[in-house]
Amino acid sequence: VTPGLGKWMVTIAAWLFALSTMISWSYYGEQGVYFLCGNLSEKATSSIVFFYKLIYAALILLTTALAMPVFDLENGKGAIIGTDHELDNWTTLGLGVMLVANIPIMLIFGAKAMKTYHTYFRRMKAGGDDPHDAPPISDVMEGRDVE
């Protein structure tokens, strides 16, 4: 056992978890954009995806900037998000905004999703789909494998 190693391991693990979370959320968001742009031309879709990536990167920079010292107060606090309590408040606000956006969508599309879910399992119990080859990885990565 090396004294003090734990704090470095936890710090590195937390940093890697945060980085992998940003990458995976970016990917899932990008796939959602591809899905929403399914009927548009490839050029239009590429432009919209590029715009999504710019906004995503800008928001990462913005949240980083919020934690940087931008002013100096008498009590020594100089960041917009300077304590764990303030970070928790901002995180809760962000989750609340996502709930406000997603709950109406779930109410609108929930019945259709459950109908599709039950249809899928009925089809699987009846013998499933015909065998088919997997789509090329490039189609999967660009969202073109969705029918």
N, C-alpha and C positions, 0 to 999 in steps of 0.2 A: 504494500500500500504506500503510495506516494502522497505525503501531506500536501494539500492544496490543489491536487490534480482534479478533484471533483468539480471545483468551481469553473475550471477551464473546460472540462468536458461538457458540463451543463450549458455553458455559454456557447460553445461551438455547436452542440446539438440543437439548441434553441434557434441559433442563427440559420443552421441548415434547414430546420423545419420551416422557418419563416420563408426562406428562399424557395424551397420546394412547394410550399403552399401558394406563393405568388405565381410560380410557373404553372402549376396545375390549374389554378383559377383562371389564369390567362388563356390556357388552352381550352378549357371548357367554355369560357366566354366566346372565344373565337369560333368554336364549333357551333355555338348558338347563333352567332352572326351568319355563318355559312348556311345554317338551316333557315334562318329568317330571310335570307337573300336567295333562296333556292330557285326562284323563277327569273331572277335577273341575269343579265349577261355576265360572262366571266370577268370582263374588265370592270364592270360596275361593282361586282362582288369584291374583287381585289381592292378597289378603291375604298369601299366601306370597311373592309377588314383592316386595311392600313390605317384608316381613321380611328378605328377601335383600338388598335395597338398604340397609336399616338396618345389617345386619351388615357389608356391604361398606364402607360409609362409616365405621363404627366401627373396622374393621381399618385403614383408611387413617389415621385419627386416631391409632390405637395405634402404628403403625409410625413416624409422625411424632414422637410423644411419646417413643419409645425413643431417638431421636437428639437430644433436647433435654437440656440440662444439668439434672439433677434433684438432684444432690448434688455436693459439692465435696470432692475428695480432695487430698492433699498434692502429688501429681504434676500437678494441674491438670485431670485428666480428670473430667468430671462428667456424662457421658452413658452410657447403657447400651450404645448402639452409638456408640463414639467414634472408631474407626479403620476404615480400609478392610478390614483383616483381620477385625475383628469383624462388619462388614457382610457380608463374603464368607461367614463361618461361618453367619450367620443365613439368608442366601440359599441356601446349600447345604442347610441343614436344611429349609427350605421346599420346595425341589425334591425332597428325599428323601421328605418326607411325601406330596407329590403322586405320586411313583413308587409308594410303598407302596399308595396308594389306587387308582392306575390300572392297574398291571400285572395284578392279579387280574381286573379288569374286562376288560382286553384278552384275557386267556386264556379268560374265559368267553364273550365275545361275538365273538372274533376269527373263528371259523369261520363264524358267521352273517354277519358283515360281508363276508368274502371271497366267500361264496356269493352275497350280494346284489350285490357288485361284478361278479362274472362274469355273473350274470343280466342286469345292466344293460348290459354291453358286448355280450352276445349280442343283446339287444333292439335296441341301437343299430345293430349290423351288419345286422340283419334289416330295418331301415327305421325304427326309432325309434318314438317315441310320436306319436299324433295331435296335430296343431297345436292349441294352446289359448291363450286369452288369459291374460296375466299377472294374478296376483291383485292386488287393491287394495293399495297400500302400507301401509295401516293394518293389514290382515291379516298382511302380512309382518312388520311391526314388532312385532305382538303375538303372533306365533307361531301364528296360526290358519291359515296357508297349508299347514301340514304335514298330510298325509293319514294 
